[in-house]
Amino acid sequence: MTTLTTQVAIIGGGPSGLLLSQLLNKAGIDTVILERATRDHVLSRIRAGILEWGTVELLREAGVDARMDKEGIPHDGCYLTDEELMVHIDFKGLTGKQVMVYGQTEVTTDLYNAQAAMGTTVLHEVSDVEIHDLDQAKSYVDFTHEGTRKRLECLYVAGCDGFHGVSRKTIPEEKRKEFERVYPFGWLGILSETPPVNDELIYSNSRHGFALASMRNENLVRYYVQVPLTDKVEDWSDQRFWDEFSRRIPSEAASRLVTGPSIEKSIAPLRSFVSEPLRWGNLFLVGDSAHIVPPTGAKGLNLAASDVYYLYTALIDAVKGKTSGIDEYSTRALARIWKAMRFSWQMTTMLHRFDGEDAFAEQMRKATLNHLATSETARRDLAENYIGLPF
C-alpha cells in the first residue's frame, strides 16, 4: 500500500475544502485534498451566487480575490415582493455593508488555480474512503486512487465532502443528533445569457408561487420558480418557464423581461438539515457534510465559509499545541449555523405557498411583507441577517 503523509487531510474538493486548504497552506500547514469527482465535474456544478461580505473578506485573506473584485457585482440591496408590492431592503443604508454577486463556480475556479500555484496535492476520482484512528494522536485515511489502495496519514481530518459523503457517517450513529425539515417543493432554475430583469435581486411572492430573479453578471441570469417535487425538468420547456416566471414577478419587472434560450436547467429540492456535533476526535465536519439550508436566504456557501474560518484558525493553533480552538469549534460553528437556519426557514416560509395551506397562512405572508414595508427596524433585522452575521 502506498502511504502519503500530511498535517491535515481534507476530504472533498469543493469550495469549502479548497478554501480551507488555501488558508492553511498560506499559514504553512500542509494539506492533501481527496475528491471523489473529476475536476470538470466539480466545476460544472451550478450553485450559489451571493457572497456575504464576511465571505468576500475571507476570500481576500486567502489571496483569491483578484478576479472576484474585477468581475463580481456588489449589491447594496434586494427586493421582496407580494404581487405588485415591492419592498426594498437597503443593505448599505441599513447596515453599511453589501453582498457580492459572484458565482460559486467562479470561486471554485479561483481556488483551484491558487492551489495549483501552491503545489497542493489534490487527488480526483478517489473512492472507497475510510477514516481511521480518530481517537489517537495521529489518524489515517484509506482510499482507492487510480486503481491502487492508498493511505494518507495525518494529524487531523476535515470532512468537506457534502451531505452524501463519508465524513459525517464516520461519526457513530448513536453519537449524532440530526435535525431535518424537508419542504414539499423545489426550485426550477435556469441559466440564460440575457440581461437581468432588475439591477438587484427580486424575491417574489405571488398567488402563483415563488420566483427569484438573480444574476451572475450583466448578461447571464439565474432565475427560479417554485415547482412541485413531482415535476421533472423535461416537463418545462423554455417558453413554459418564461411564461410562468413572468406572471410571478411584479408587472413593472415583467415589462423589462428579456427572454432567450436556457443554457442550463435543473430542479433542486429544498431542505433544512443540521447534524451535531461537528467534531469527533480528530475529525471536523465543514459545510454541507454537517448542514443544508434552503437557498432562499443565500446561506449555503456562506455558512461553509464561516465553518472554514472557525476551523482554519483553530487548526493553526492546534498544530502549535494550543487546542482550545478545536475544542470549541463545534460549539462556535453551530451557534452561527442555527441563526442562519432560522433566517433561511423564515425567508422560505414567508415567500412560498405550501400545498394545503389555509387562508390564514396567506394572510400571514402578506402581513409580514407589509410589516417590512413600514418598519425600518424589521428591514434592518432582515438586512443584518442577509449580509451575514459576524464570524
Secondary structure as the mmCIF struct_conf table of DSSP 4:
data_model
#
loop_
_struct_conf.conf_type_id
_struct_conf.id
_struct_conf.beg_label_comp_id
_struct_conf.beg_label_asym_id
_struct_conf.beg_label_seq_id
_struct_conf.end_label_comp_id
_struct_conf.end_label_asym_id
_struct_conf.end_label_seq_id
STRN STRN1 THR A 2 THR A 5
BEND BEND1 GLN A 7 GLN A 7
STRN STRN2 VAL A 8 ILE A 11
BEND BEND2 GLY A 14 GLY A 14
HELX_RH_AL_P HELX_RH_AL_P1 PRO A 15 LYS A 26
TURN_TY1_P TURN_TY1_P1 ALA A 27 GLY A 28
STRN STRN3 THR A 31 LEU A 34
BEND BEND3 ARG A 36 ALA A 37
HELX_RH_AL_P HELX_RH_AL_P2 ARG A 39 SER A 44
STRN STRN4 ILE A 50 GLU A 52
HELX_RH_AL_P HELX_RH_AL_P3 TRP A 53 GLU A 61
TURN_TY1_P TURN_TY1_P2 ALA A 62 GLY A 63
HELX_RH_AL_P HELX_RH_AL_P4 ALA A 66 GLU A 71
STRN STRN5 ILE A 73 HIS A 75
BEND BEND4 ASP A 76 ASP A 76
STRN STRN6 GLY A 77 ASP A 82
TURN_TY1_P TURN_TY1_P3 GLU A 83 GLU A 84
STRN STRN7 LEU A 85 ASP A 90
HELX_RH_AL_P HELX_RH_AL_P5 PHE A 91 THR A 95
BEND BEND5 GLY A 96 GLY A 96
STRN STRN8 VAL A 99 VAL A 101
HELX_RH_AL_P HELX_RH_AL_P6 GLN A 104 MET A 118
TURN_TY1_P TURN_TY1_P4 GLY A 119 GLY A 119
STRN STRN9 THR A 121 LEU A 123
BEND BEND6 GLU A 125 GLU A 125
STRN STRN10 SER A 127 HIS A 132
TURN_TY1_P TURN_TY1_P5 LEU A 134 ASP A 135
BEND BEND7 GLN A 136 LYS A 138
STRN STRN11 SER A 139 HIS A 145
TURN_TY1_P TURN_TY1_P6 GLU A 146 GLY A 147
STRN STRN12 THR A 148 CYS A 154
BEND BEND8 LEU A 155 LEU A 155
STRN STRN13 TYR A 156 GLY A 159
BEND BEND9 ASP A 161 ASP A 161
TURN_TY1_P TURN_TY1_P7 PHE A 163 HIS A 164
BEND BEND10 GLY A 165 VAL A 166
HELX_RH_AL_P HELX_RH_AL_P7 SER A 167 THR A 170
BEND BEND11 ILE A 171 ILE A 171
HELX_RH_3T_P HELX_RH_3T_P1 GLU A 173 LYS A 175
STRN STRN14 LYS A 177 SER A 192
BEND BEND12 GLU A 193 THR A 194
BEND BEND13 VAL A 197 GLU A 200
STRN STRN15 LEU A 201 ASN A 205
TURN_TY1_P TURN_TY1_P8 ARG A 207 HIS A 208
STRN STRN16 ALA A 211 ASN A 217
TURN_TY1_P TURN_TY1_P9 GLU A 218 ASN A 219
STRN STRN17 LEU A 220 VAL A 227
TURN_TY1_P TURN_TY1_P10 LEU A 229 THR A 230
HELX_RH_3T_P HELX_RH_3T_P2 VAL A 233 ASP A 235
HELX_RH_AL_P HELX_RH_AL_P8 ASP A 238 ARG A 248
BEND BEND14 ILE A 249 ILE A 249
HELX_RH_AL_P HELX_RH_AL_P9 SER A 251 ALA A 254
TURN_TY1_P TURN_TY1_P11 SER A 255 ARG A 256
STRN STRN18 SER A 262 GLU A 276
BEND BEND15 LEU A 278 LEU A 278
STRN STRN19 ARG A 279 TRP A 280
TURN_TY1_P TURN_TY1_P12 GLY A 281 ASN A 282
STRN STRN20 LEU A 283 LEU A 285
HELX_RH_3T_P HELX_RH_3T_P3 GLY A 287 SER A 289
TURN_TY1_P TURN_TY1_P13 ALA A 290 ALA A 290
STRN STRN21 HIS A 291 ILE A 292
HELX_RH_3T_P HELX_RH_3T_P4 PRO A 295 GLY A 297
BEND BEND16 ALA A 298 ALA A 298
HELX_RH_AL_P HELX_RH_AL_P10 GLY A 300 VAL A 319
TURN_TY1_P TURN_TY1_P14 LYS A 320 GLY A 321
HELX_RH_AL_P HELX_RH_AL_P11 SER A 324 LEU A 351
TURN_TY1_P TURN_TY1_P15 ASP A 355 GLY A 356
HELX_RH_AL_P HELX_RH_AL_P12 ALA A 359 THR A 374
HELX_RH_AL_P HELX_RH_AL_P13 GLU A 376 ILE A 387
#
